[in-house]
Amino acid sequence: MIPEGLAYGGDYNPEQWPEEVWAEDVRLMREAGVNMVSVNIFAWALLEPSEGTYDFSRLDKILALLHENGIAADLATPTAAPPAWFFRAHPQALPVDRDGRGLSYGSRQTFCPSSPEYREAALRIARVLGERYADHPAVVMWHIHNEYGCHNAECYCDVSAAAFRRWLRERYGDLATLNDAWGTTFWSQWYHDWDEIIPPRATGAVPNPTHRLDWRRFCSDELLSLYKAERDVLREAAPSIPATTNFMVMYNFDALDYWRWAPELDVVSNDHYLRSTDPESEIDIALSGDLVRSLAGGPWLLMEHSTGAVNWQPVNRAKTAGELRRNALAHVARGADGIAYFQWRAAKAGAEQWHSAMLPHAGTDSQIWRDVVALGADLKALAEVRGTTNPASVAVVWDWNARWALELPSQPSESVRYLDLVRSWYEPLWRSGVAVDFVHPSADLSSYRLVLAPALYLVDDSAAANLTGFAAAGGSLVVGFHSGAVDTNCHVRLGGYPGAFRDSLGVRTDELFPLLPGESLALSDGGTASLWSERVRLEGAEAVTSYTSGPLAGTPAVTRHIYGEGTAWYVATHPDPSTLAGLLDRIRTEAGVEPVRKTPEGVEAVLRRGAEADYLFLVNHGDRAAEVEVAPGATNLLTGVAAAGGTVVVPPGDVVVAREVRG
Ligand code: GLA
């Protein structure tokens, strides 16, 4: 990481251009206030033109040029895109998909994660880079690989099968334990020999759920072991340079259990792209930022996002006026200490020629370039925000194991999707301006007043005890439908649903009644419910709202239970957005949770806390100017203008960062 202030830059791929262009690149980087760029991400084929022969001349020049211009380098190991020569020499390192189809080279991120030949080649280039550039003054961070798991999270080849078996032996020790965990007496799947076990390849009927779940765990761990191996090689060669790899916590990417990854990174970084079909992508940015900050346990880096359209959605929309700035500063508000883009200069050739960049095809006489330059000035003005934290008294439980399990085939309803559920609970919290962390189910919860578990289908015994213990000790716990249903092996918890949480919630469900797409039920509080219902019986809890239509009329839909010193709520259905918002508002008010600041609708308020001052980020997503109260003597860091009369006005589409001195 750069020594001070916020980082600003992007992926810099000068190898896409003749050398004459580079001088203009660095001149324009300086003009825009760029202070750190990621280089070498996809340069393997040029760096190592044939196995074991290297040509560092280009990279040497690039790093020297950056250094002369005061721009730091986040130097990548180029291992996400092995060269053609590698696959010609080692065709067995190409991946095989679930249907048994072998994939070819000619793109990127197409290799078998378990291939020993790939590992050897990746570690070799990492070591050579580490040794060559360990003391280079431009190099401030290692960017290991690129987006692990993007396109190649799973390989179903025989080499992967053997690696999977090794992983299973480690997990289970003996076959009897594995057979028991996987419930292999069902459908005659009993394994008598380790060699009988294969990846969950395409087969005629539904796969074994625990087999499939363990496969996902294995695939995440397999890539993690590659990351760790590269990191260790670099640490040995250059112990003082921190390492990162860019996560993708959003847009339905779910291949990696980032709770297991994050502790292995020196700096946590994330890539975030808007989905053109999301009319409120500001909520997606907020959720992503809160999640990645929680993974990092503090500030993090936005390693990639876009200045405008991407090129990988069915229709790729440009950003509207002011959106580039709002997006970037909203990430900073949620804890980003640096903002970077894919990529510096828009490519004229290659697979991403229609992807936006900091310097667009149109050149500097363009809106994007003007916005990029202006953002550089904003980030400079926000330098002192670096390292500050985001206090929160609400935690939302997030777990990749629960997500994988919930979305296995042959569930009660395939309409139940993890991210949709979490977002539907997150949205009302966002609208009411409540600060939220995400937590692993077994995290220390003692600093929170309110813990929400919207979708915790799978939970192990100790995590369940952690959550219910939080309520018993005086916290407010809110549990979403179908949570606690299965244990860590995906076995149903018997005796009634919601298994692990039955006692703490004071309810017992004997049968599930998921709803058809488009079907909805009336609720006694005037709202409606969709997606899910279940026959809940009260066993100590009170009904907050009940169904007034459908086969379960009269049955509780939301319940509240005094449990120990605290309260445990069960949301046994999917209430419509305003009903859910009303419910979560009531719950958080009872729990004593206040919004960061009272703001008019559409104005997002996020607080970063420093040693002496608070930094109140106000992002106006609406089309009307908004007046917001700030502490006496506050100053807008972005303009240097002091707030008059204890309020600031945030023009439509604009951002204010009020520096409020504490004490
Ligand atoms: C990913 C990759 C980049 C680029 C962008 C395009 O995030 O890491 O190399 O392909 O997507 O959006």
Residues whose N, C-alpha, C, O or C-beta is under 5 A from the ligand:
A	BS01	GLA	N146 E147 D271 E304 V310 F342
